[in-house]
Amino acid sequence: MHDVTHVTRTDSTRSAETIIESPSFHKLMQEKNRFIVPSIIFSLIFYFTLPISTSYFTFLNIAVAGEITWAWVLAFAQFFMTWTFCVMYSRRARRFDELVAAIKQEEEGR
């Protein structure tokens, strides 16, 4: 039977531990969290506004133009919000990739 309580210390696990402890890695995680956490919070609030508002209130039933109500406007706005966050994340991911490349160079230099 394999003993799962025993961990073999290899160069790769030591390397991973040094990367996790490095200031560069902390900077990467800080920048990612600074973007991702507010984005998720905003997205969840924005997303749940439609089902909650249509379930308990009637202000989204007011017509905007012809037969189009505010509920339709909010529903389509969710598509635009999703696309916007995708574009924003793609652009921000370039910066994350630069930080990852710097971390790799630091590790190779050790």
C-alpha positions in Angstrom: 0.0 0.0 0.0 1.3 3.5 -0.8 1.9 5.7 2.2 0.2 9.0 1.3 1.4 10.7 4.5 5.0 10.6 3.4 5.9 13.4 1.0 9.0 13.1 -1.1 10.9 16.4 -1.3 12.1 16.8 -4.9 13.7 19.8 -6.6 10.4 20.7 -8.2 8.5 20.8 -4.9 11.3 23.0 -3.4 11.2 25.1 -6.5 7.4 25.5 -6.2 7.7 26.5 -2.6 10.3 29.1 -3.4 8.1 30.5 -6.1 5.1 30.7 -3.8 7.1 32.5 -1.2 8.7 35.0 -3.7 7.6 38.7 -3.7 7.0 38.5 -7.5 4.5 35.7 -7.0 2.7 37.7 -4.3 2.6 40.7 -6.6 1.1 38.6 -9.4 -1.6 37.2 -7.1 -2.3 40.7 -5.7 -2.8 42.1 -9.2 -5.0 39.2 -10.2 -7.1 39.5 -7.1 -7.4 43.2 -7.5 -9.1 42.7 -10.9 -10.9 39.4 -10.4 -12.6 39.9 -7.1 -14.3 43.2 -7.9 -15.2 41.9 -11.4 -16.9 38.8 -9.9 -18.8 40.8 -7.3 -20.0 43.3 -9.9 -21.0 40.5 -12.3 -22.9 38.6 -9.6 -24.8 41.7 -8.5 -25.5 42.7 -12.1 -26.6 39.2 -13.1 -29.0 38.7 -10.1 -30.5 42.1 -10.5 -32.7 40.9 -13.4 -34.2 37.8 -11.9 -34.7 39.4 -8.5 -36.2 42.6 -10.0 -38.6 40.8 -12.3 -39.7 38.5 -9.4 -40.5 41.1 -6.8 -40.9 44.4 -8.6 -42.7 45.8 -11.7 -40.5 48.8 -12.6 -38.7 46.7 -15.4 -42.1 46.3 -17.1 -42.1 50.0 -18.2 -41.7 50.3 -21.9 -38.5 52.0 -23.2 -39.3 52.0 -26.9 -42.4 50.4 -28.4 -42.7 46.9 -26.9 -39.2 46.8 -25.5 -39.2 47.0 -21.7 -36.4 47.7 -19.2 -36.2 44.0 -18.6 -35.1 43.4 -22.2 -32.6 46.2 -21.9 -31.1 44.8 -18.7 -31.0 41.3 -20.2 -29.1 42.5 -23.3 -26.8 44.6 -21.1 -25.7 41.4 -19.4 -24.3 40.2 -22.8 -22.4 43.4 -23.2 -21.1 43.3 -19.7 -19.8 39.7 -20.3 -18.1 40.7 -23.5 -16.6 43.8 -21.8 -15.2 41.8 -19.0 -13.8 39.2 -21.5 -12.0 42.0 -23.4 -10.8 43.6 -20.1 -9.5 40.3 -18.8 -7.8 39.5 -22.1 -5.9 42.8 -21.9 -5.1 42.4 -18.2 -3.9 38.8 -18.8 -1.1 40.2 -20.9 0.2 41.9 -17.8 -0.2 38.7 -15.8 1.7 36.8 -18.5 4.6 39.4 -18.2 4.7 38.8 -14.4 4.7 35.0 -14.9 7.6 35.3 -17.3 9.5 37.4 -14.8 8.9 34.8 -12.1 10.1 32.1 -14.5 13.3 34.1 -15.2 13.9 34.6 -11.5 13.6 30.9 -10.9 15.9 30.0 -13.7 18.4 32.4 -12.4 18.6 30.6 -9.0 
